[in-house]
Amino acid sequence: MTTSVRIGRVYDEPDGRGRRVLVDRLWPRGVRRDDPRIDRWIPEVAPSTQLRRWYDHRPERYDEFAHRYELELADGSGAAALAEVAAFVAAGPTTLVTATREVQLSHLTVLARLLAEAP
C-alpha cells in the first residue's frame, strides 16, 4: 500500500496530516464521543478481549501477542475489519490511534505493518 500510515495516541493533538482512526475495542476514557480529533472508530479491528487480557501489555509477551493478533485478523470478522481500515487508509494519509500508553508495544504496530505490506 502506497499511502503512509502513522500511529499515535488518541490523547495527542492531531498533526494536521490526514485523518485519525481509533482502533481500540473500548472507547477511551475522558474522550467525548463527538471529539473532533477522531474521524472514525473501527473497534472490530482491535484484538479480542481475551487476547488483550492475556497480553496485559507485558513486553515479554509482545511477539506471541503479535502472532495471535495476526491470526485473529486473518479470520472472518477480523479480515473484514482489516479490509475496512485498509480502504480508509487507501483514501489518504491516516493515523491509527489508541488509548494505550506504549504505542510501540501495541496492536497498532502490527496493524501498520500489515497495512504497509498490503498490495
C-alpha positions as CSV (number, residue, x, y, z in Angstrom):
1,M,0.0,0.0,0.0
2,T,1.5,3.3,-1.0
3,T,-0.3,5.5,1.5
4,S,1.5,6.4,4.7
5,V,0.1,5.0,7.9
6,R,1.2,6.6,11.2
7,I,0.4,5.5,14.7
8,G,-0.2,7.6,17.8
9,R,-2.2,8.1,21.0
10,V,-5.8,9.3,20.9
11,Y,-4.9,11.9,23.6
12,D,-2.2,13.5,21.5
13,E,-3.1,16.6,19.4
14,P,-3.5,15.9,15.7
15,D,-0.6,16.9,13.5
16,G,-3.0,18.1,10.7
17,R,-1.8,15.4,8.2
18,G,-4.8,13.3,7.3
19,R,-7.5,11.6,9.2
20,R,-7.3,9.7,12.6
21,V,-8.9,6.3,13.1
22,L,-9.4,5.0,16.6
23,V,-8.8,1.2,16.5
24,D,-9.5,0.2,20.1
25,R,-12.2,-2.1,21.1
26,L,-13.3,0.1,24.0
27,W,-13.9,3.9,23.8
28,P,-11.1,5.7,25.6
29,R,-11.7,7.3,29.0
30,G,-12.0,11.0,29.1
31,V,-12.7,11.4,25.3
32,R,-16.1,12.6,24.2
33,R,-17.9,10.5,21.5
34,D,-18.1,13.6,19.3
35,D,-14.4,14.5,19.7
36,P,-13.2,16.2,16.5
37,R,-9.8,14.5,16.9
38,I,-11.3,11.2,15.9
39,D,-12.6,10.8,12.3
40,R,-13.6,7.2,12.6
41,W,-13.9,4.4,15.1
42,I,-13.4,0.8,14.0
43,P,-13.5,-1.3,17.1
44,E,-13.8,-4.6,15.3
45,V,-10.2,-4.5,14.1
46,A,-8.9,-4.4,17.7
47,P,-7.6,-7.5,19.4
48,S,-10.2,-9.7,21.1
49,T,-10.9,-9.0,24.7
50,Q,-9.4,-12.4,25.6
51,L,-6.2,-11.7,23.7
52,R,-6.0,-8.2,25.1
53,R,-6.4,-9.5,28.7
54,W,-3.8,-12.3,28.1
55,Y,-1.2,-9.8,26.7
56,D,-1.7,-7.3,29.5
57,H,1.0,-5.1,27.9
58,R,3.8,-7.3,29.1
59,P,6.7,-6.7,26.8
60,E,7.9,-10.3,27.1
61,R,4.6,-11.4,25.5
62,Y,4.6,-9.0,22.6
63,D,5.9,-11.4,19.9
64,E,3.3,-14.0,20.8
65,F,0.7,-11.3,21.1
66,A,1.5,-10.0,17.6
67,H,1.3,-13.5,16.1
68,R,-2.0,-14.3,17.8
69,Y,-3.4,-10.9,16.7
70,E,-2.4,-11.6,13.1
71,L,-4.3,-14.9,13.3
72,E,-7.4,-13.0,14.5
73,L,-7.1,-10.6,11.6
74,A,-6.9,-13.4,9.1
75,D,-10.2,-14.8,10.3
76,G,-13.7,-13.8,9.1
77,S,-14.7,-10.7,11.0
78,G,-11.1,-9.7,11.7
79,A,-10.3,-9.8,8.0
80,A,-13.4,-7.8,7.2
81,A,-12.4,-5.1,9.8
82,L,-8.9,-5.0,8.4
83,A,-10.2,-4.5,4.9
84,E,-12.3,-1.6,6.2
85,V,-9.3,0.0,7.8
86,A,-7.3,-0.6,4.6
87,A,-10.0,1.1,2.5
88,F,-9.9,4.1,4.8
89,V,-6.1,4.3,4.6
90,A,-6.2,4.0,0.8
91,A,-8.3,7.1,0.7
92,G,-5.5,9.3,2.1
93,P,-3.0,9.9,4.9
94,T,-4.1,8.2,8.1
95,T,-3.0,8.0,11.7
96,L,-4.2,4.9,13.7
97,V,-4.7,5.9,17.3
98,T,-5.1,4.1,20.6
99,A,-5.5,5.0,24.2
100,T,-2.6,2.6,25.0
101,R,0.4,4.3,26.7
102,E,3.0,2.1,25.0
103,V,2.1,2.6,21.3
104,Q,5.2,0.7,20.1
105,L,4.2,-2.4,22.0
106,S,0.5,-2.2,21.0
107,H,-1.6,-3.7,18.2
108,L,-1.1,-0.5,16.2
109,T,2.4,-1.6,15.2
110,V,1.0,-4.9,13.9
111,L,-1.8,-3.1,12.0
112,A,0.5,-0.5,10.5
113,R,2.9,-3.3,9.3
114,L,0.1,-5.3,7.8
115,L,-1.3,-2.3,6.0
116,A,2.1,-1.3,4.7
117,E,2.7,-4.8,3.4
118,A,-0.7,-5.0,1.7
119,P,-0.7,-4.8,-2.1
